[in-house]
Amino acid sequence: MATTPMTFHDDVVAAIDPRITAFESSVEATLLIDPFSDQIVDANPAACALLGYDRALLRQTRPSTLHEGELPALTVFTQAVLHKGAYWTTALNPRHATGQNLQLEYSGCLLPHDGRTLLLLTLTDLDARRRRNVDAVAEDHMRGGIATWQRVERVFQDIERENQLILRAAGEGIYGVNAEGKTTFVNPAAERMLGWTAEELVGKEIHPIVHHTHHDGRHYHNHDCPIYAAFRDGAVHQVDGEVFWRKDGSPAWVEYTSTPIRDRGVVVGAVVVFRDVSQRREADEKLHAALAEVDRLRERLELENAYLQEEIRIETNPRGIIGGSEAIQKTLRQVKLVAPTTAAVMITGESGTGKELIARAIHEASTRSDRPLIRVNCAAIPRELFESEFFGHVRGAFTGATRDRIGRFELADGGTLFLDEVGEIPLELQGKLLRVLQEGNFERVGQERTRAVDVRVIAATNRDLKQEVQRGRFREDLYFRLNVFPIETVPLRERREDIPLLAQHFLTRESKALKSNLRLSEGDARRLTRYDWPGNVRELQNVIERAAILSQNGRLRIDLPDASGAPALTGATRQKADARAVIMTSAEMREHERANILAALEASAGKVFGPGGAAEMLDIKPTTLASRIKALGIAPRPRAM
């Protein structure tokens, strides 16, 4: 019996796969294609039956002819298989021998042979598969013995088969659940993100495994789960800001979409696509925290800048403490002792004695000198605004609060807060001030958030706070908290040797401002020294400034309340004199004028004319003084050499 000789194609197929019988008898339609020569090398009987061509005719047909009008899609598919080694598509619709376009699924893989690269294609009739599914469901209904979940399982099995390549290649996590909440498939990306394998999840309820708890620890009931809601209400649910729990117990912040799956109009489950956004959320939280910190620092810097500009406008004493008296040296020793510590300091004394100057000296010698010294004049704050001034407020806390505001305590964080005229603080606010000093925290007006601060407090007052405590106008516990290290300033009348130094310092500064060369004479110094200075250093500064403005031809015009130049009265005598005016007769007036001139001559060592002379001290013309000396019968004194 003669045998039919094997064709080239038979030889190739036999050489490629010794199991040619499997190729020939396979129920799956299979083509063997040479993509470089656009040739169908061979087709099995199932492929011939599916496409409606004779085997010999099919071998003579080019793939491009079989897919007329689909050359771009065919090229993309073959290139994808060549590049990836395996690929699938439903975008190709080959023409049946009858001219009808078929709905097929192509699965391709590489098949190297003798230096050639061939493609092995498996063709699946999608229409026939759908018909089989419909027939199976109809049979289930007829028999009535197959449960609904079994039908759903087949639906998901088909979905998994059709999309397995996509699921494996996808970077997002994907899994499916049926209407009972049981997992039907899990892709590799979901396995990597969650740490659970598909074998550990498929067939089990997914919610109790990965979605059981909110990020804050609250139980997440499955009735509230948007994933399950998709197959209950048939709507697509998109969620951001929830967590899935990994196998190791750690949370993964995710955003996900749960899409319902329908079978003949009936929702039978859902497919969930999610991505791990933990790193993005962490970066967003860091960014928000950084922006909030930038806003806080910017607001603080703006307030510090405004505060410092305000301080520049306020005319204050020079930064250095000037004087050589024992009282000043004692104060400097106290400053040196307390400055390196964090102890609260209470500075007491009359107005104008330089309490703020001492506070600045303490701050500048402390370890907080790189942070600002924030000054609060308690006597200038309206009673109803004390709390806001000290602790700040939030927008809407009270009428007129149009924006958040940082208080002086927060502004002085890390630095020093100088409470000038601390005795003016209302009694109802003193308790809150005590709390800040004791605990180091406070709340802004209108806000419950507690803020911590590290502030050193220096207080100053010209009141006797002990008496205020006894009268019930100042809290005793606050007094003891502020009075840890007391410093008492000395009035200017008790350190008269410092007056010429201070006067010359102020005069030098005014000379620079007026661009003149003013000097303090010995007579001027003596006049200033004899004055009692009830306004202390502040009054001295004002007198020197006024004298510089009124100066003519380089000569100062010092205007003191005691214009006669007589020795200053003591405090008691001055109060007595102020109580009742002294009326003198003409003779008494003449004798008083004679005594005054003699005192001036004594002070000037007999010098009448020129700088430092008696005429200058008495602020009268030298010729006028000479006439009065002659009229009063005052013998001229020899000038000291």
C-alpha positions as CSV (number, residue, x, y, z in Angstrom):
1,M,0.0,0.0,0.0
2,A,1.5,3.3,-1.0
3,T,1.9,5.9,1.6
4,T,1.5,9.6,1.2
5,P,4.9,11.3,1.5
6,M,5.3,13.8,4.4
7,T,5.2,17.4,3.3
8,F,7.6,20.1,4.5
9,H,5.1,21.2,7.0
10,D,4.6,17.7,8.4
11,D,8.3,17.4,8.8
12,V,8.6,20.7,10.6
13,V,5.7,19.8,12.9
14,A,7.1,16.4,13.7
15,A,10.5,17.8,14.4
16,I,9.1,20.5,16.6
17,D,6.9,18.4,18.7
18,P,7.3,14.6,18.8
19,R,3.8,14.5,20.2
20,I,2.2,15.3,16.9
21,T,-0.7,13.2,17.8
22,A,-1.6,15.6,20.5
23,F,-1.4,18.5,18.0
24,E,-3.6,16.6,15.5
25,S,-6.2,15.4,18.1
26,S,-6.4,18.6,20.2
27,V,-9.9,20.1,20.6
28,E,-8.3,23.5,20.7
29,A,-7.9,25.1,17.3
30,T,-4.1,25.6,16.8
31,L,-2.1,27.4,14.1
32,L,1.7,27.3,13.6
33,I,2.8,30.6,12.0
34,D,6.1,32.0,10.6
35,P,5.7,35.7,11.5
36,F,8.7,36.8,9.3
37,S,7.5,35.2,6.1
38,D,3.8,35.8,6.7
39,Q,3.1,32.1,6.3
40,I,0.8,29.6,8.0
41,V,3.1,26.6,8.5
42,D,0.4,24.2,9.6
43,A,-3.1,24.0,11.2
44,N,-4.7,21.2,13.1
45,P,-8.1,19.8,12.2
46,A,-9.8,21.8,14.9
47,A,-8.5,25.0,13.4
48,C,-9.6,23.9,9.9
49,A,-13.1,23.2,11.3
50,L,-13.2,26.6,13.1
51,L,-12.1,28.6,10.1
52,G,-13.9,26.6,7.5
53,Y,-10.9,25.9,5.3
54,D,-9.3,22.8,3.9
55,R,-6.0,22.1,5.5
56,A,-4.0,22.3,2.3
57,L,-5.8,25.5,1.4
58,L,-5.2,27.0,4.9
59,R,-1.4,26.2,4.6
60,Q,-1.4,28.3,1.4
61,T,-3.2,31.2,3.0
62,R,-1.2,34.0,4.5
63,P,-2.1,35.3,8.0
64,S,-2.5,38.8,6.6
65,T,-5.0,37.5,4.1
66,L,-6.9,35.7,6.7
67,H,-7.1,38.9,8.7
68,E,-8.0,41.2,5.9
69,G,-8.2,44.9,7.1
70,E,-6.6,44.0,10.5
71,L,-2.9,44.1,9.6
72,P,-2.0,46.8,12.3
73,A,-3.7,44.7,15.0
74,L,-2.1,41.5,13.7
75,T,1.3,43.2,13.7
76,V,0.9,44.5,17.2
77,F,-0.1,41.0,18.4
78,T,2.8,39.2,16.7
79,Q,5.3,41.8,18.0
80,A,4.0,41.5,21.5
81,V,4.4,37.7,21.4
82,L,8.0,38.0,20.0
83,H,8.8,40.6,22.6
84,K,7.2,39.0,25.7
85,G,7.3,35.4,24.8
86,A,3.5,35.0,25.3
87,Y,0.5,37.2,24.7
88,W,-3.2,37.1,24.2
89,T,-5.8,39.3,22.5
90,T,-9.4,39.4,21.5
91,A,-8.8,42.2,19.0
92,L,-8.4,39.9,16.0
93,N,-11.5,38.7,14.0
94,P,-10.4,36.4,11.2
95,R,-12.7,35.8,8.2
96,H,-14.4,32.4,8.0
97,A,-14.4,30.7,4.7
98,T,-18.0,31.7,4.3
99,G,-17.0,35.4,4.7
100,Q,-18.3,35.8,8.2
101,N,-16.0,37.4,10.8
102,L,-15.4,35.2,13.8
103,Q,-15.1,36.4,17.5
104,L,-12.0,34.6,18.7
105,E,-9.5,34.8,21.5
106,Y,-5.9,34.4,20.4
107,S,-3.2,33.0,22.8
108,G,0.3,33.0,21.3
109,C,3.7,31.8,22.5
110,L,7.1,31.4,20.9
111,L,8.3,28.1,19.5
112,P,12.0,28.1,18.4
113,H,13.0,25.5,15.8
114,D,16.2,25.0,13.9
115,G,17.3,28.7,14.0
116,R,13.7,29.9,13.2
117,T,11.2,31.5,15.5
118,L,7.7,30.3,15.0
119,L,4.5,31.3,16.8
120,L,2.1,28.7,18.2
121,L,-1.4,30.2,18.3
122,T,-4.4,28.8,20.1
123,L,-7.8,30.1,18.9
124,T,-10.9,30.0,21.1
125,D,-14.4,30.7,19.8
126,L,-15.8,33.3,22.3
127,D,-19.3,32.9,20.9
128,A,-19.3,29.1,21.4
129,R,-18.0,29.7,25.0
130,R,-20.8,32.1,25.8
131,R,-23.3,29.6,24.4
132,R,-21.8,26.9,26.5
133,N,-22.1,29.1,29.6
134,V,-25.7,29.9,28.8
135,D,-26.5,26.3,28.2
136,A,-24.9,25.3,31.5
137,V,-26.9,27.9,33.4
138,A,-30.1,26.8,31.7
139,E,-29.3,23.2,32.6
140,D,-28.7,24.3,36.2
141,H,-32.1,25.9,36.3
142,M,-33.7,22.8,34.8
143,R,-32.0,20.5,37.2
144,G,-32.5,22.9,40.2
145,G,-29.8,21.1,42.1
146,I,-26.8,23.4,41.5
147,A,-26.4,26.3,43.9
148,T,-26.1,29.9,42.7
149,W,-22.6,30.2,44.0
150,Q,-21.5,27.3,41.8
151,R,-22.7,29.2,38.7
152,V,-20.9,32.3,39.9
153,E,-17.8,30.3,40.4
154,R,-17.9,29.3,36.7
155,V,-18.4,33.0,35.8
156,F,-15.3,33.9,37.7
157,Q,-13.3,31.0,36.3
158,D,-14.1,32.3,32.9
159,I,-13.1,35.8,33.9
160,E,-9.9,34.6,35.4
161,R,-9.0,32.6,32.3
162,E,-9.8,35.4,30.0
163,N,-7.8,38.0,32.0
164,Q,-5.1,36.0,33.6
165,L,-2.4,37.6,31.5
166,I,-3.6,41.1,32.3
167,L,-3.9,40.3,36.0
168,R,-0.3,39.0,36.1
169,A,1.0,42.0,34.3
170,A,-1.0,44.7,36.2
171,G,0.8,46.8,38.8
172,E,-2.3,47.4,40.8
173,G,-3.7,44.8,43.2
174,I,-6.8,43.0,41.9
175,Y,-9.0,40.5,43.5
176,G,-12.6,39.3,43.0
177,V,-15.3,38.4,45.5
178,N,-18.6,36.6,44.9
179,A,-22.0,37.6,46.4
180,E,-21.1,35.9,49.6
181,G,-18.0,37.9,50.1
182,K,-15.7,34.9,49.3
183,T,-12.5,35.5,47.3
184,T,-12.5,34.1,43.7
185,F,-9.1,35.2,42.4
186,V,-6.1,37.3,43.5
187,N,-3.4,38.6,41.2
188,P,0.3,38.6,42.0
189,A,0.5,42.3,42.7
190,A,-2.2,41.9,45.4
191,E,-0.2,39.1,46.9
192,R,3.0,41.2,47.0
193,M,1.2,44.2,48.6
194,L,-0.7,42.2,51.2
195,G,1.7,39.4,51.9
196,W,-1.1,36.8,51.5
197,T,-0.9,34.1,48.8
198,A,-3.8,33.4,46.5
199,E,-4.1,29.9,48.0
200,E,-4.6,31.5,51.5
201,L,-7.3,33.9,50.2
202,V,-9.3,32.1,47.5
203,G,-12.5,30.6,48.8
204,K,-12.4,32.6,52.0
205,E,-14.2,35.8,53.0
206,I,-11.8,38.6,52.3
207,H,-13.2,41.2,54.7
208,P,-12.3,39.5,58.0
209,I,-8.8,38.9,56.7
210,V,-7.7,42.3,55.2
211,H,-10.4,44.8,55.9
212,H,-11.6,44.1,59.4
213,T,-10.4,47.2,61.3
214,H,-10.2,50.9,60.6
215,H,-6.8,52.6,60.8
216,D,-7.7,54.0,64.3
217,G,-8.5,50.5,65.7
218,R,-12.3,50.7,65.4
219,H,-14.0,47.5,64.2
220,Y,-15.0,47.7,60.5
221,H,-18.3,45.8,60.1
222,N,-18.8,44.1,56.7
223,H,-22.2,45.8,56.4
224,D,-20.3,49.1,56.2
225,C,-17.7,47.8,53.7
226,P,-17.9,49.6,50.3
227,I,-16.4,46.5,48.7
228,Y,-19.4,44.4,49.7
229,A,-21.7,47.3,49.0
230,A,-20.8,47.0,45.3
231,F,-22.6,43.6,44.9
232,R,-25.4,44.7,47.2
233,D,-26.4,48.0,45.6
234,G,-24.9,47.4,42.2
235,A,-23.0,50.7,42.2
236,V,-19.3,51.4,41.7
237,H,-17.6,52.5,44.9
238,Q,-14.4,54.5,44.9
239,V,-12.7,54.9,48.3
240,D,-9.5,56.7,49.4
241,G,-8.1,57.0,52.9
242,E,-8.7,53.4,54.2
243,V,-6.3,50.6,55.2
244,F,-5.9,47.0,54.2
245,W,-4.1,44.8,56.8
246,R,-1.1,42.9,55.6
247,K,-0.4,39.4,56.8
248,D,2.3,40.7,59.2
249,G,-0.4,42.8,60.9
250,S,0.9,46.2,59.5
251,P,-1.6,48.5,57.8
252,A,-1.3,49.5,54.2
253,W,-3.0,52.8,53.2
254,V,-4.9,52.1,50.0
255,E,-7.2,53.7,47.5
256,Y,-9.5,51.3,45.7
257,T,-12.5,50.8,43.4
258,S,-15.1,48.1,43.9
259,T,-17.0,47.4,40.7
260,P,-20.0,45.1,40.6
261,I,-20.0,42.1,38.2
262,R,-23.3,41.2,36.6
263,D,-24.4,37.9,35.0
264,R,-27.5,38.3,32.8
265,G,-28.5,41.4,34.7
266,V,-27.9,39.9,38.2
267,V,-25.1,41.2,40.4
268,V,-23.1,38.1,41.3
269,G,-20.0,39.7,42.9
270,A,-17.4,42.5,42.6
271,V,-13.9,43.0,41.3
272,V,-11.6,45.2,43.4
273,V,-8.7,47.2,42.0
274,F,-6.5,48.8,44.6
275,R,-3.1,50.4,45.0
276,D,-0.8,50.9,48.0
277,V,-0.5,54.7,48.7
278,S,1.3,54.4,52.1
279,Q,4.4,56.1,50.8
280,R,2.4,58.9,49.1
281,R,0.3,59.4,52.2
282,E,3.4,59.5,54.4
283,A,4.9,62.1,52.1
284,D,1.7,64.1,52.1
285,E,1.6,64.1,55.9
286,K,5.2,65.2,56.1
287,L,4.5,67.9,53.5
288,H,1.4,69.1,55.4
289,A,3.3,69.1,58.6
290,A,6.2,71.0,57.0
291,L,3.8,73.6,55.5
292,A,2.1,74.0,58.8
293,E,5.4,74.5,60.5
294,V,6.4,77.0,57.8
295,D,3.2,78.9,58.3
296,R,3.7,78.9,62.0
297,L,7.3,80.1,61.7
298,R,6.3,82.7,59.1
299,E,3.6,84.1,61.3
300,R,5.9,84.1,64.3
301,L,8.6,85.8,62.2
302,E,6.1,88.4,61.0
303,L,5.1,89.1,64.6
304,E,8.7,89.2,65.8
305,N,9.5,91.7,63.1
306,A,6.5,93.8,63.9
307,Y,7.4,93.7,67.6
308,L,11.0,94.7,66.9
309,Q,9.9,97.5,64.7
310,E,7.7,98.7,67.5
311,E,10.6,98.5,69.9
312,I,12.8,100.5,67.5
313,R,10.1,103.3,67.6
314,I,10.1,103.3,71.4
315,E,12.8,105.5,72.7
316,T,14.6,103.5,75.4
317,N,17.7,103.9,77.5
318,P,21.0,102.8,76.0
319,R,21.8,99.1,76.2
320,G,24.8,99.6,78.5
321,I,24.4,100.3,82.2
322,I,26.3,103.5,82.9
323,G,27.7,104.5,86.2
324,G,30.6,103.9,88.7
325,S,28.8,104.2,92.0
326,E,28.7,101.4,94.5
327,A,25.0,101.0,93.9
328,I,25.5,100.4,90.2
329,Q,28.4,98.0,90.8
330,K,26.1,96.0,93.2
331,T,23.4,95.8,90.5
332,L,26.0,94.6,87.9
333,R,27.1,91.9,90.3
334,Q,23.5,90.8,90.8
335,V,23.0,90.7,87.0
336,K,26.2,88.6,86.5
337,L,25.0,86.1,89.1
338,V,21.4,85.6,87.9
339,A,21.9,85.9,84.1
340,P,23.1,82.3,83.4
341,T,20.2,80.8,85.4
342,T,16.6,80.3,84.5
343,A,15.3,81.9,87.7
344,A,12.5,84.5,87.6
345,V,13.7,88.0,88.4
346,M,11.7,90.8,90.1
347,I,13.1,94.3,89.5
348,T,11.7,97.0,91.8
349,G,12.3,100.7,92.1
350,E,11.0,104.1,91.2
351,S,10.0,105.0,87.7
352,G,12.8,106.0,85.4
353,T,15.5,104.1,87.3
354,G,16.3,101.8,84.4
355,K,14.4,98.6,85.2
356,E,14.1,97.6,81.6
357,L,17.8,98.3,81.0
358,I,18.6,95.8,83.8
359,A,16.2,93.3,82.2
360,R,17.9,93.6,78.9
361,A,21.3,93.2,80.5
362,I,20.2,90.0,82.2
363,H,18.8,88.6,78.9
364,E,21.9,89.5,76.8
365,A,24.2,87.8,79.4
366,S,22.0,84.7,79.4
367,T,22.0,81.6,77.2
368,R,18.8,82.9,75.6
369,S,20.4,85.9,74.0
370,D,20.0,84.4,70.5
371,R,16.2,84.6,71.0
372,P,14.3,87.9,71.5
373,L,13.5,89.7,74.7
374,I,9.7,90.3,74.4
375,R,8.5,93.3,76.4
376,V,5.0,93.7,77.6
377,N,3.8,97.0,79.1
378,C,1.1,95.7,81.4
379,A,-0.1,99.2,82.2
380,A,-0.9,99.9,78.6
381,I,-3.1,96.8,77.9
382,P,-6.9,97.2,78.1
383,R,-8.3,94.9,80.8
384,E,-10.4,92.8,78.4
385,L,-7.4,92.1,76.1
386,F,-4.9,90.9,78.6
387,E,-5.5,87.2,78.0
388,S,-5.3,87.6,74.2
389,E,-2.1,89.7,74.5
390,F,-0.5,87.1,76.7
391,F,-1.7,83.8,75.1
392,G,-3.0,84.8,71.6
393,H,-6.4,83.9,70.1
394,V,-7.9,82.0,67.2
395,R,-10.1,83.5,64.5
396,G,-13.6,84.1,65.7
397,A,-12.7,83.8,69.4
398,F,-14.3,87.2,70.0
399,T,-15.6,90.2,68.1
400,G,-12.8,91.6,66.1
401,A,-10.7,88.4,66.0
402,T,-10.5,88.2,62.2
403,R,-7.4,86.0,62.2
404,D,-5.3,83.8,64.4
405,R,-2.8,85.7,66.5
406,I,0.2,84.6,68.5
407,G,0.5,85.8,72.0
408,R,3.6,87.2,73.7
409,F,4.3,84.0,75.6
410,E,4.4,82.0,72.4
411,L,6.4,84.8,70.7
412,A,9.0,84.6,73.5
413,D,9.3,80.8,73.4
414,G,13.0,80.0,74.0
415,G,13.7,83.6,75.0
416,T,12.8,86.0,77.7
417,L,9.5,87.8,78.5
418,F,9.8,91.1,80.3
419,L,6.6,92.0,82.2
420,D,6.8,95.7,82.9
421,E,4.5,97.1,85.5
422,V,3.4,93.6,86.5
423,G,1.3,95.0,89.3
424,E,-1.2,96.1,86.7
425,I,-2.2,92.6,85.7
426,P,-5.9,92.0,86.6
427,L,-6.4,89.6,89.5
428,E,-8.6,87.2,87.4
429,L,-5.7,86.7,84.9
430,Q,-3.0,86.2,87.5
431,G,-4.1,82.5,88.0
432,K,-3.6,81.8,84.3
433,L,-0.2,83.5,84.4
434,L,0.8,81.4,87.4
435,R,-0.2,78.2,85.5
436,V,2.1,79.1,82.6
437,L,5.0,79.8,85.0
438,Q,4.4,76.5,86.9
439,E,3.5,74.1,84.0
440,G,4.9,75.8,80.9
441,N,1.7,75.4,78.9
442,F,-1.3,77.4,77.9
443,E,-4.3,77.6,75.5
444,R,-5.0,80.4,73.0
445,V,-8.3,82.2,73.5
446,G,-11.1,80.2,71.7
447,Q,-9.0,77.0,71.3
448,E,-8.7,73.9,73.4
449,R,-5.3,72.8,72.1
450,T,-2.6,73.0,74.8
451,R,0.7,74.5,73.8
452,A,4.0,74.2,75.6
453,V,6.5,77.1,75.9
454,D,9.9,77.6,77.5
455,V,10.0,81.2,78.7
456,R,12.1,83.0,81.3
457,V,10.1,85.8,83.0
458,I,11.6,89.0,84.3
459,A,9.0,91.3,86.0
460,A,9.3,94.9,87.0
461,T,7.2,97.2,89.1
462,N,7.3,100.5,91.0
463,R,4.6,99.3,93.4
464,D,5.1,97.6,96.7
465,L,3.7,94.2,95.8
466,K,3.8,93.0,99.4
467,Q,1.3,95.6,100.3
468,E,-0.7,94.7,97.2
469,V,-0.8,91.1,98.4
470,Q,-2.0,92.2,101.8
471,R,-4.7,94.3,100.3
472,G,-5.9,91.3,98.1
473,R,-5.0,93.0,94.8
474,F,-2.1,90.6,93.9
475,R,-1.9,86.8,94.4
476,E,0.6,85.8,97.0
477,D,1.6,82.6,95.1
478,L,2.3,84.5,92.0
479,Y,4.3,87.1,93.9
480,F,6.6,84.3,95.3
481,R,6.8,82.7,91.9
482,L,8.0,86.0,90.3
483,N,10.2,87.2,93.3
484,V,12.7,84.4,93.1
485,F,15.7,86.8,92.6
486,P,14.8,90.4,93.6
487,I,16.9,93.3,92.3
488,E,16.2,96.8,93.6
489,T,17.1,99.8,91.4
490,V,18.6,102.8,93.2
491,P,17.1,106.3,92.5
492,L,19.4,108.8,90.8
493,R,19.5,111.1,93.9
494,E,21.2,108.3,95.9
495,R,24.0,107.9,93.3
496,R,24.8,111.5,92.4
497,E,28.3,110.7,91.3
498,D,26.8,108.9,88.2
499,I,24.9,112.0,87.1
500,P,27.8,113.6,85.1
501,L,28.6,110.3,83.3
502,L,24.9,109.8,82.3
503,A,24.5,113.5,81.3
504,Q,27.6,113.3,79.1
505,H,26.4,110.1,77.5
506,F,23.1,111.6,76.6
507,L,24.7,114.8,75.4
508,T,27.1,112.9,73.1
509,R,24.2,111.1,71.6
510,E,22.2,114.3,71.0
511,S,25.3,116.0,69.6
512,K,25.5,113.3,66.9
513,A,21.8,113.7,66.1
514,L,22.1,117.5,65.9
515,K,25.5,117.3,64.2
516,S,27.0,119.7,66.7
517,N,29.8,119.7,69.2
518,L,28.3,120.1,72.6
519,R,30.1,119.6,75.9
520,L,29.1,119.5,79.5
521,S,30.8,122.2,81.6
522,E,31.8,121.7,85.2
523,G,29.2,124.2,86.2
524,D,26.6,122.3,84.3
525,A,27.7,119.1,86.0
526,R,27.5,120.7,89.4
527,R,24.0,122.1,88.7
528,L,22.8,118.7,87.5
529,T,24.3,117.0,90.5
530,R,22.6,119.3,93.0
531,Y,19.2,118.6,91.5
532,D,17.1,115.9,93.2
533,W,15.8,114.2,90.0
534,P,12.4,113.0,91.0
535,G,12.0,111.5,87.5
536,N,15.4,109.8,87.8
537,V,17.3,108.8,84.6
538,R,14.4,109.4,82.3
539,E,14.0,113.0,83.5
540,L,17.8,113.5,83.2
541,Q,17.7,112.3,79.6
542,N,14.8,114.7,78.8
543,V,16.6,117.6,80.4
544,I,19.7,117.0,78.3
545,E,17.8,116.6,75.1
546,R,15.9,119.9,75.7
547,A,19.2,121.6,76.6
548,A,20.8,120.4,73.4
549,I,17.9,121.7,71.3
550,L,18.0,125.1,73.1
551,S,21.7,125.4,72.9
552,Q,23.3,128.5,71.2
553,N,26.8,128.9,69.9
554,G,27.8,125.6,71.5
555,R,26.5,126.6,75.0
556,L,23.9,124.5,76.7
557,R,20.8,126.0,78.2
558,I,19.9,123.6,81.0
559,D,16.4,124.2,82.3
560,L,15.7,122.8,85.7
561,P,12.7,123.4,88.0
562,D,15.1,124.9,90.6
563,A,16.4,127.6,88.2
564,S,18.2,129.6,91.0
565,G,20.9,127.0,91.2
566,A,20.6,126.7,95.0
567,P,21.2,123.4,96.6
568,A,18.4,121.0,96.0
569,L,16.0,120.5,98.8
570,T,15.6,117.1,100.4
571,G,12.4,115.1,99.8
572,A,10.8,116.1,103.1
573,T,11.7,119.8,102.7
574,R,10.5,119.8,99.1
575,Q,7.1,118.3,100.2
576,K,6.9,120.9,102.9
577,A,7.7,123.8,100.6
578,D,5.2,122.5,98.0
579,A,2.5,122.5,100.7
580,R,2.7,126.3,101.4
581,A,4.2,129.1,99.4
582,V,6.9,131.2,101.3
583,I,6.2,135.0,101.3
584,M,9.3,137.2,101.8
585,T,9.7,140.9,102.4
586,S,11.8,143.1,100.2
587,A,14.7,142.9,102.7
588,E,14.4,139.2,102.8
589,M,14.4,139.0,99.0
590,R,17.5,141.2,98.9
591,E,19.3,139.0,101.5
592,H,18.2,135.8,99.6
593,E,19.6,137.2,96.4
594,R,22.9,138.1,98.2
595,A,23.2,134.6,99.6
596,N,22.5,133.1,96.2
597,I,25.2,135.1,94.5
598,L,27.7,134.2,97.3
599,A,26.9,130.6,96.8
600,A,27.5,130.9,93.1
601,L,30.8,132.7,93.6
602,E,31.7,130.0,96.1
603,A,30.9,127.2,93.6
604,S,32.8,129.0,90.8
605,A,35.8,129.7,93.0
606,G,35.3,133.4,92.6
607,K,35.0,133.3,88.8
608,V,32.4,135.6,87.4
609,F,32.9,135.6,83.7
610,G,33.4,132.7,81.2
611,P,32.5,129.1,81.2
612,G,31.9,127.7,84.7
613,G,31.6,131.2,86.1
614,A,29.0,132.4,88.5
615,A,27.1,134.3,85.8
616,E,26.7,131.1,83.8
617,M,25.5,129.3,86.9
618,L,22.9,132.0,87.6
619,D,22.0,132.2,84.0
620,I,22.4,136.0,83.8
621,K,24.6,138.3,81.9
622,P,28.1,138.8,83.4
623,T,27.6,142.6,83.3
624,T,24.3,142.2,85.2
625,L,26.0,140.0,87.8
626,A,28.8,142.6,88.2
627,S,26.3,145.4,88.8
628,R,24.4,143.3,91.4
629,I,27.6,142.4,93.2
630,K,28.5,146.0,93.4
631,A,24.9,147.0,94.5
632,L,24.8,144.4,97.2
633,G,28.2,145.3,98.6
634,I,29.7,141.9,97.9
635,A,33.5,142.0,98.0
636,P,35.1,140.3,95.1
637,R,36.9,137.0,95.9
638,P,40.3,136.1,94.7
639,R,40.1,133.3,92.1
640,A,41.7,130.1,92.9
641,M,44.8,129.3,90.9
